[in-house]
C-alpha cells in the first residue's frame, strides 16, 4: 500500500480548496434522499416529532464526521476507508483483510445506493404517469439459513420498475466515456439540484402553517418502546440522507492543505446540509398535514414534494418540481456510480480485489468492468422496495465499515501515538464512542431489525470465505510464512 501510494500520489494535483471541497461534499450529500424519505421518516415515528430523528441524525453525522476528519487529515491520500482500515489494522495482516471486506461490502452497498436513487426517480415519474404505480407482481423470497434463520427479500414489479432499471442503464451508458466529458455533465446536473432545493424551501416557508407543522399526536415524546423503535427507524433514514459528508476523504490526494481543509469541509458541509434538511422538512409539514403521509395513500408517499407544490401553486408546479426532482435523482445516481466505480478498480490495482476489476477502456481509460458490474447489480436491486433498499444499505455499511472505522481511530491512537495529526478529534474519545453507540442503536432499535443484519452477516461470511481461499492459494496473510511478502502479492 505505502509503495503504491508513493507512486500514484505525485500524479494527482492538489487543486481543490476549502470552497470546492465543501461544495463537492454537499453535492454528494444532497441527492434524491430528502425528497423520497419524508413519508418514510414521518411514518416511522408517527408524527412531526420525526424532526427529532433529523436532529439526532445530524448529531450522529457530526460525531462520525470527527472520526473521518482526524483520519482524513492524518492520511490525506486517495482511497478513504480502504486506506484507513489497511493502515490502522496493519497493511500486511488484519488491515489487508478488513480493507478487502470494505471493498467486498461496497460491491453490494454501492449498487443499493444507486438503486435507491433509480427507484426514487421512478416513484416521482409516477406523478406524471400514474400507471407506473400499478403492481404487476409481488413476491417474497425466503432462503432458510442455519443459525441465522430465514433470509427474506420482497420483490415488487411495476411499470415504474422498468423506468428505474432503464435509468440505471442510461447512467452506465453516459459514464462509459472519457472523464473530461463527464466533468462538464456533472456541473450541469448540479444546477438542477440547487434550483430544486431552493424552490421547495422558499415555497414552504412562504406558505407555512406552524399549527400544521407542529401538530404532535398525544404522547409524541413519551419514552416508550414504540418511541425508541420509531426513533431508531427514523435515525436509520436520516443517516441514509446525511451520508456523503465523508466524500472529501476519498479525494484526499487532490485537496489543498488537507490537514486543515478536510476537517473544515467535513464539518461545514454537515452543518449546512443539516440546516437545509431540517428547514425543508419542516416547511413540507407546514403545508401537508403529517397524517396524510402516514399510510393513507401510497401515491402520496411516492411523490410527496409534487403534491406539496401542487397544493401551493397548482398542477403546473407539481409537474415542474417533479421534473426537477427526477433531474436531481438522475444527478445523484450519476455522481454515485461515477465515484463508486473507481473504488473496486483501485483495490484491484493494489492486488487486494479481483484482478478483473483493474481493467480499463483502451481508449478512454476508465474502469470498464467495475462500472458495468456495479451498474448491473444496481439494476437487479431496482426490483426491491425503496424502504428495504435503504435499510439494507445502511445496516451493511454500519456493520462492515463505520463501526470498524470508529473503533479503528482509537486503535490508531494507541498503536501510533506519535503519528502526525493535523486535526485531532474534539473531546476525544467521546465523539467516537457516541458514533459507535448511535450506530448500534440504529441497528437494534427497529422492528424486525434482524432482517437486514442477516444480509450483512451473509455478506461478511462470504467475504471471509473468498478472502481466505484467495490468501491460501497465494500464500498471503494469514497463511504466509513471512507477512512482509504480502505487499508484493497480487
N, C-alpha and C positions, 0 to 999 in steps of 0.2 A: 504493500500500500504506500509506504513512505517513498519508495523508489519511483513508483508511477506518478505520485503527486509531484515530485521534483521535476519530472519530465514534462507533465502536462501543464502545470500552473503558469510557467512563463509565457505560454502561448495565449493565455487569456488576458484580456485588457481590463484593468480595474478602472472602469469608466462610469460606474453607477454611484451617484452621490446620495445624500440623505433624502432629498425630494423624490428622486427616481426610485429609490429602494422602497420608500413608504408607499408610493403610488403602485408599484408592482405588487406589493403585499395586498393592498386594498382591492386591486383588480381581481386577485386570486380569491379574496375573502367574499367580496360582493358578487356572487354568482346568482344562480337561479334560486338558491336555497330559501331566502326570506319570502319569496313570492309563493312558494309551494308548501311551506311548512306552517304558516299561520294557523290554518284549521287543525293541523295535527297537534300543535302545542297547546292550543286552547282546549281541544277535546281531551288531551291527556290529563289536564288539571281540572277541567270543568268550570272554566270561568276566566275573567280577565286577570285573575291572580297569576295567570300564565306569565305575566310580565316579570314576576319574581324569578321564573326559570331563565328568562333572558338575562336578568341582572346577575344571578348566580353563575350562569354560563360565562358571562364576561369576566367575573372574578376568577373562575377556573382557567379561562384563557390567559388571563394576566399571570396567574401563578405558574402555569406551564410555559408561558412565554418567557418568564425569567429563566427557566431551565434552558430553553433554546438560546436565549440571549447570552448566557455565560458560555455555553458550548460553542455557539457560533462565533463569538468574539475570540475565544481561545484557539479554535481550529477553523480559520476562515478560508477553507478550501471548498472545492466543488464536492457535492455528494450528500451533504446534510446528515441525516440519521445513519446512512450507510457508513460514512466516515467516522462519526462519533462512536457508534457501537463497536466498530472494529478497533479503534484506538483505546477506548475505555477498558474493554474486557480482554485486550491482548490481540494484536493483529495476526498472530501466528497460532493462537489457541482458541479460547472460548469466543473471542471477538470475531473470529472468522465464521464461526457457526452462527452467532447472533446476527451478523451483517447479512449472511445468506438468508436467514429466516426473515429478515426485514424485506429483502427483495422478493422472497417467495410469497409473503403475505400481500405485498404490493401487487403481485400478479393477479390477485383476487380483489383486493380493496380498491385498486385504481379503476378497474372496469366497473365495479359497483358505483363508484363516484361518478364516472362518466355516464353510466346508465341512469342514475338519478336525474341528471340534467336532461337526458333524452326523454325520459318518462314525464318530467315536468313540462317540457315543451309540448309533448303530445296532449297532456291534460288541458293546457291553455288553447291548443288548436281545437279542442272540443267545444270551446265557446263560439268559435267561428263556424264550425261544422258539427252540430250536436250529435250526428250519427256516429261520431268517433267514440262516444262513451258506451256504446252498446256492447254488452258482454256476449262474445261468441262462444267462449269455452272457459271453464274454470275448474281446476283440479288441484288437489293437494297431494303431493308426492310424499311417501313415507319410506324411510330406509331404517330398519332396525339395526342398532349398533350395540355390541357388547359393552357393558359397564355404563356407557353414555346414555343409552336409551334411544328413542326414536328421533331421527333427523328428518325434519319436515321442510318442504318448500311449496308454497302456494303459487301455482302458475295461473295467470289470467291473460286471456287472449281477447283483445278488442280490435276494431279497426285502428284505434289510436296506437296499438302496439306496433303495427306496421309503420306508422309515422315515426315512432321512436327508433325503430331499427333503421329506417331509411335515413334519419337524421345522423345516426352514428356512422352509417356508411358514407354519407356525404362529407362528414368531417374527416374521415380517413382519406377520402379522395382529395380533399383540399390540402391536407397535410403531406400528401405524397408528392412533395416538390421541394425546391431549394428554400432554405431557411430565410433568405433575404426577402423573398416574396411573402413569406408567412408573417414577417415582422410588420409589414405595411398593412396587411389584412387585420392583424391584431389591434392596431391603433384605430382602425375604422370601427371595429366591433365595440371597442370600449366607449366610443361616443354614445352609442345607443344605451349602454348600461347606465352611464351617468345621467342621461336625459330621463330615463325611466324612474330612477330613484328620486331625482329632484321633483318630478311632476307628482309622484304619489305623495310625497311629504307635503308639498305645498297645497295640493288638493285636500288632503286630510285635515291639515291644520286650519285651513280657511273654512271648513265645514264641520268643525269639531264640536261634539257634544260630550261634556265631561260626565253628565249623568249616564249617558250610554256607555262610555268607555270604562267607567268605574262602577258598573252595576254588579257588584260582587254578590254571589249567592250566599245564603245563610251558612255560617261556619266555614267560610272560604279559607281562613288561615288557622283553623283549629287543628292542633297537632293530632294526627291520627294516622292509622295505617294507610288509608286512602290518600291522605295528603302527601305522605312521603313517597308512596309508589307513583303517584301522579307527578310529583316534582322530579323524581328520578327519570321518568319518561320525558318530561319537558326539558330537562337538562341534557339528555341524550340528543334531542332535536336541536337545541341551542348550540351544543358542541359541534354538531354537523355544520351548522350555519356559520359559526365563527372560524372554523378551520381554514387555514391558508395563511395565518399570521406568521408562520414559520417559513414561508416561501423564500424569503430573502436568504435564509441559511443555505439553501440549495444553490444559491448564486454567489456563495461566499468568495470565490476566486475572482469575481468580477466587480466587487464592491470597493469603492474608495474608502480608505481609512476604516477597515472593517471593525476594528476594536471599538470604535465609537459609533459608527453608522449602523451596524447590525442591531445592537440593543435598542438604539433610539428608533429605528424604523419599525422594529417589532412592537414596542410599547405604544408608539404614536398610532400605528395602524389599528391596534386593538382598541385603544381609547376612542378614536374617531368612528370606527365601524360600530362599536357598541352603542354610541350615541345615535348613529343613523338607524340601526336596527330597532332600538327601543322607541325612538320617536316615530318611526314608520309604523310599527305595530300598534302603538297606542293610537296613532292617527286613524288607522283602519278600524279599530274597535270603537272609535268615536263616531264612526259613520254606520258601520254594520253591527247590529247587536250580536253579542257573542253567542247567544242561544241559536242563532241562525247557522252558526258554524259547527254546532255540535250534533252531528248525526241526522239532521233533518233532510239534507239534500246532498247527495254525492256530487252532483254537478257543482254546487256552490263550493264544496271543498276542493274541487279540481281547479277552479279558476276564480278564486275569491277576489283578486285585485281587479279583474274585469268587471265583476258585479259592483265592486266598490266604486269604480269610475262611472259605470252606467248609472248608479244611483245618484251621483253628484251632477253629472253633465248630460247624461243621456246615452243612447246606444252607440252613437258615433265615438264617444270617448272610450266606451268599453272595447270597441273593436280596435281603436288606435293603441290603447295600452296593451291589449292582447298581442298585437304585432310587435310592440317594443319588448314585451317580456319574452316572446318567442325569440326575438333577436338576442336578448340578454342570455337566455338559456343556451342558445347556439354558441354565443361567445364564450360562455363558461365551459361548455363541452370542448370547444376548440382549444382553449387555454389548458384545460386539464390534460387532455390526451397528448398535446404537444409536450408538456413538461414530463408527464409520466413515462412516455415512450423512451425518454433518454436515460431513465434510471436503470432498468434491466440491461440496457446496452452498456452503460458504464461499468456495471458489475461484471458483465461477461468479459469486457476488456481486461478487467482486474483478475480474471481467472476464477471468480467466485460465483459464477452462474452459468447456465447452459451456454455453451460456446456459440450456438446458432444465433443467439441474440446479439452477437457482436457484428453481424453482417450489416453492411451499409450499401446504399444505392451507388452503383459505379459512377454515375454522372452527377447526381445532385447531392450525394454524400450525407444522407440521413439514415437512421437505423430502421431499415425496412421490416425485418422480422419482428422487432419489438413493437413497432407501430401496428402492424397487421394482427399480431397476436392479442394485444390488449384491446384493440378495436373489435376483433371477433368475439372475445369473451364478453365484452360490454354488450354486444348485440344479443347474446343469449340471456344476459341478466335483464334485458328490457322486457322479458316475459314475466317478471316478478312484480309484485305490488310495490308502490313507492315507499310505503311505511316499512315494509320488510327489507327493502334495499338499504334504506338509511340506517335501520337498526343493525343489520349485519355489518355494514361498512364501519360504523362507529365502534362496535364491540370488537371486531377483528383488529382494528388499529390500536385500540386501547390496550388490549391484552398482549399483542405481539410487537408493539412499538413504543407507545407513550409511557406506560408504566416502567418498562425495562429501561427506557432512556432517563426518566426522572430518578430512578434508583441509581443509574449509571453516573449521574452527576455527583452524587455523594460518594460513590465508589472512586471516582476520579480524584476527588478532593483528598481522599485518604491515600490512594496509591501514588499520586503525583502532587504533593502539597506545594512544591516549588514551581510548578508549571506556570508560565506567564499567563495571567488572566486580566486582559484589559478591562473587562467588566466582571464584577463579582455580584452574585445574586444578593438582592436586598434581603435583610433579615434571615440570612441562611441559617438553618436549612428549612425554615418554616414554609416558604412557598412551595418547595419541592414536596414536602410532606402533605401539604394541603392539596396539591395537584394529585398526588397518589390517592389520597383519601377521597377526593372528588371523583376520580375515575372509577374507583372501586364502588362508590355509592351509585354511580350511573349503571354499573354492571349488574348490581344485585337488587336495587330498589325499583324494580319494574315487574309488572305482571308477566308471567311466562319468560322470565329472564334467562332461563337455561337454554332456550331455543337457539339464540344467537351464540351463546357461549359454546354450545356443541359444535357449531360451524367452526369457530376459532380453534377448538381443540382438534378437530379433524384436520384442519389445515396445518396446525402445528405438528401433529403426529406424522402426516405425510411428508412435511418438510424435513423433519428429523430423519425419517427413513431415507429420503433421497440424498440428504447431505452425507449421512454415514456410509451409505453404499458407495457414493462417489469418492468419499475420502478414503475408504478402504481400498478401492480399486487403484487410486492414485498414490496411496501411501502417505496421505496427508494427516494432519491432526484430526482425531486423537490416535491414529494408527501409525504415525510417522515415528521412526526411531529417533530422529533429531528434528524437533519442531522448527528449527531455524531454516530448514529447507523448504518450508511451506511457501514462502514468498515467491519462489521461482516457479511454483507449480501452476498448471493451467495453461 
